[in-house]
Amino acid sequence: MAEYQLHCFGESGNSYRVALMLELTGSDWEPVFVDYFNGETRGPGYREMSVMGEAPVLTRGDLHLTQSGVILDYLADETARFGGATPEEKREIWRWILFDNHKLSSFTALRRFLLTLTKAGDSPVTEFLAQRMDGAWSVLDAHLKDRAFVVAERPTIADLSLCGYLFYGDELVWPLERYPAISAWLERIRALPGWKPPYELMPRALPVAAR
């Protein structure tokens, strides 16, 4: 058994950011498939492991961690990679993780879920989410205009959090070319040794045709 087990599924950008961290740090890990679309996270067995009923969950022996930002912070400490070098950097990392969780990934993930994963179609809800997405993406694009990475001149867990949903390509149904600084930043992350896309790191929950 690997040192780390990541309970996850391929369509989950929250899971992907942790899987990517584990892969980039060369950690001994393995994915454990979560059958999200058939209700596994709502079952009592899963809720014993994750009271919030969400993926991912990282386990290491008797340790169970939930919430991707917390998991990334833990792995940064354990691996001595991608963390903040100073108290100021650590605060700035958390500022961007909170922005990501509250705005960028939340709106991006929900709109993708409605349009691509459940095929709900365009609606006033997806139109509202598109407006909110553009606002969040524009903030990140402006921030990255004159810098290589989000917090420092090297990648940190802030970058790994923010990119979690942005490597899903056409599934986002969103014009990435509108944000040139984000596009260039994603290429820099893609060039990191060990980088892999989501479906190479985690098992899919839905067949390709369903997406």
Secondary structure, DSSP 8 states (H G I E B T S, - for coil): --SEEEEE-TT-HHHHHHHHHHHHTT--EEEEE--GGGTGGGSHHHHHH-TT--S-EEEETTEEEESHHHHHHHHHHHHT-SS-SSHHHHHHHHHHHHHIIIIIHHHHHHHHIIIIIS-----HHHHHHHHHHHHHHHHHHHHTTT-SSSSSSS--HHHHHHTTTTT-GGGG-S-GGG-HHHHHHHHHHHTSTT---HHHHS--SS-GGG-
